[in-house]
Amino acid sequence: MINYTNEVQNMCCVAKGPNHGPAPIPEEGKWVKAYEVKDISAFTHGVGWCAPQQGACKLSLNVKNGIIEEALVETIGCSGMTHSAAMAAEILPGKTILEALNTDLVCDAINTAMRELFLQIVYGRSQSAFSDDGLSVGAGLEDLGKGLRSQVGTMYGTKLKGVRYLEMAEGYVTRLALDADDQVIGYEFVSLGKMTDFIKKGDDPTTAYNKAIGSYGRFADAAKYIDPRKE
């Protein structure tokens, strides 16, 4: 039952002209006119931040027929956010994207990521917009790579002492390589995911550590090496 004011009730009717419905949006290799939540399918990512901006969240959702089938929640900068992410990863799958938008995902950054991602999806700006049949459930894990670890970069620098590489996409940085002018020319890293896998397969920690070490750049040509956390 809709209530109308007297002013509206006393108006005469004017016929409506063209009604073409919503503009089509690209979804999984097709152009779709989305009338209802179930008309939405997409795989994409959104980034959110909390009010004090002390942490951030990258949220990836795989939506099929309006239902979230897969969720990947990656967080950085806030210890509480990681626990909120654990709850969000359990809460999100099985919800419609509209339900998810209006669900308290515990952390401001995750809620903001959901908002930003929702906008991309309903406007057809998804990663899978032009992929036939979209991306299979499990695509979120492929984003993480073989070690199933988020790609994290942690760099620190001061005017007085210069730069320190602490964590790269490849893993935990153990040594920086410096040339004769004390400029960085490479680094050594240990892939913590690979090391853990080696240990799970039976290697002792020292063997696993050595097998998981790699380097980048002109590491072997360095004039000296430093531990970025101690030197």
Secondary structure, DSSP 8 states (H G I E B T S, - for coil): -----HHHHTS----------S--EEETTEEE---SGGG--EEEEEEEE-TT-S-EEEEEEEEETTEEEEEEEEEES-HHHHHHHHHHHHHSTTSBHHHHHTS--SSHHHHHHHHHHHHHHHTT--TTTTSTT---TTHHHHHHTTTT-----EEEEETTTEEEEEEETTEEEEEEEE-TTS-EEEEEEE-HHHHHHHHHTT--HHHHHHHTEEEEESGGG-SEEE-TTT-
